Amino acid sequence: MFIQYDTAQVAFKAFWRQFLLLVSLALSSVLSQAGTLTYVSGIENSQWYYSASIFECSITHTIPRYGKGVFYHEAGETLKFYLETTKSPMQSGKAALVLEAPDWAPGRQVQDLGYVGVVKTTRPITLGQRKSNRMMAGLMAGMMPTFTRKAWYSEDRVRVRLNPVNFSQFYNDYLTCVGTLLPVNFRQVERTVLLFKTNKFELTSQHKNNLDKVVLYLNADKTVSAVFVDGHADASGRRISNRRLSKKRAEVVTDYLVKRGVSPELITTRFHGERYPAVSNKTKVNRARNRRATVRLQRGLATSLQDVEADAMKR
């Protein structure tokens, strides 16, 4: 009789522990209390993921049943943070952002980071460098960044929280990654415009600085399949003279790129005279904008002739 009682007691304790664990897991993902719906990962399932390259660095946090929170730093840009979800439960407007002590370590004072914009997209909240850095500092200190906003479907409040557990093990790697980022990204060098003085085609130091950024990016990104160099002139001279001048402007750019290590097979050099003005040639200011050479990087398949002409007319 004594043995049967002991076995039942052990079974009851095991059942109770399993029950508490299930409740904890349920509460860790979505908590609904007193009109508040909270999305947060628990201690046991707080996951952070780290990704690094010379083009971008990121730390991503999985938020069960909501989506994810991402700290993202792209080459040539500053740090930003965003929430991503398939369907945001928050109403558009302003959400309160605070740093709170986690439930398992209460007692620390709440830090108010102000209000942030909420939009009705799959990325309802996006933050700039300042608030993103403050959130990172809070996570390193063991605090929980928490967004609170009214639900779009009722008077309930919606809270989205980031769990600091396991964040610190990726933070130093993130800082190392940021230190190795390229100074520019593809969008910043995809199209470079070099302006020239009247009847001039020589490269200035500023021209060379801009072209050096293009070369640096080309050396890093092997997905770039073509480089188009186009020379242009304003309409102030004879057409034949303008065509020759635009040719010299294009060729001096191509020569510089090749000398800096860009493969000549990658480059297509074109010159157009006054044929494709960026703006009207009626004013002195506009003519200055038309005395130019452009460098455009392309990924993927070769450009058709129609696309070439359209590109030449881009400002």
Secondary structure, 3 states (H helix, E strand, C coil): CHHHHHHHHHHHHHHHHHHHHHHHHHHHHEEEECCEEEECCCHHHCCEEEEECCCEEEEEEEECCCEEEEEEEECCCCCEEEEEECCCCECCEEEEEEEECCCCCCCCCCEEEEEEEECCCCCCEEECHHHHHHHHHHHHCCCEEEEEEEECCCCCEEEEECCCCCCHHHHHHHHHHHHCCCCCCHHHHCEEEEECCCCCCCCCHHHHHHHHHHHHHHHHCCCEEEEEEEECCCCCCCHHHHHHHHHHHHHHHHHHHHHCCCCHHHEEEEECCCCCCCCCCCCHHHHHHHCEEEEEEEECCCCCHHHHHHHHCCC
